[in-house]
Amino acid sequence: MDSHAIEQAVIEQTVIEQAVIEQAVIEQAVIEQASTVLAVDPATLSRTRKLTDLPTFSSFRIVDIVERVERSLGLEVDAALLTPDNLHDLAGLCAVFLRSAQLLADRGRP
């Protein structure tokens, strides 16, 4: 393996590691903010399949969650990603923020 191939492999590994860290940070922020807004402990929230199953869920509260996570991460969500299908469970909500972070990073690349 030549030095260029080694350098490329190191760069690719670093990108993968950063993506894993970024995903964990996003998931933590979403869980923290959602549990606060919905008044549900994080463990219960993590076991909930759909946020809409929680008695404290409403469309106003999902807006509050999104705004709080945006402030927490310093990241504005791409409005095109804010569809009903993406806002009814934790996985979808995390995916919205992860995709927005990826779009932001892509804009910064030459």
N, C-alpha and C positions, 0 to 999 in steps of 0.2 A: 504494500500500500504506500503510495507516494505521499509527500507532505500535504499536497493540496487535498487529496482524498481524506486524509486524517483531519485536516482543518475543517473540511465540510462536514464530516461525521460529528465533530465536536460542536459545531454550530447547530446542527440538526438536533443533537441531544439537549443542548441548552434551550432551544426553542420548545422542545417537548416538555422539559422540566418546568419552564416558565408557564406553559399552558396549564399544567397540572396545578401549580401554585395558584395561578389566576382563578381557576375553576373553584378551588377550595375556598379562596377569599370571597368570591362571589356567592357561593353557597352559604357560607357563614353569615354574610351580610344580609342575604335574603331571609334566612331563618331567624336571625336576631330581630330584624325589623318587622317581619310578619308576625312573630310571636308577641312583640310589643303591641302592635296595632290591633291584632285580633284577640289579645288578652288570653293567649294559650301558651302553655309552657313548651319550650322547644322540642322536647321528647314527644309530646302528643302531636305537635305540628308535623314532625318528621314522619310519624306513622300515618298521618292523614293522607288518603289518596287524593281527594279533591278539596280544595279550600272552600268550595261552595257547600260542602257538607258541614262546615262549622257554623254554629248558630250566630256567631259574631261577624260572619262574612257579609260584605255588601259591596256594590260597585264603588261606593265612595271610599271604602276602606282599601280596596285594591289600588286606587289612585294614590292614597296616602302611603301605602307600602312602596309603590314604585318611586314616588318622590323622595321618600326617606332613604331608599337604597341608592338612588341617584346621588343624593347628597353624601351619603356614607362613602361611596366609591369614587365620587368626583367624576361621574360618568353620566352623560345624557343618553337615554335610550332612543334608538331610532324609532320614530313614531310608526313606521310601517310594520314594526314587529309587535305593536300593541294590539293584537287581535284577541277576541274572546277565547279562542282555543289556547292561546299562550298564557292566559292569566288565571286559569282555574286550578292549577296545581303547582307545587313547588318546582318540579322539574321544568315545566314550561316557563315559569318565571325566571328561574336560573338561566335557562337557555336564551331568553331575551337579553339578559345582561351580558352573557358570554358572547353572544353574536354581536351585540353593540360594541363590546370591547374589541372584538376582532375587526369589525369595520373601521373603528377608530385607528387601530394599529395599521391596517392596510392603507389608510389614507396617508399615514406618516412614512410609508415606504416609497423609495424612488421607483 
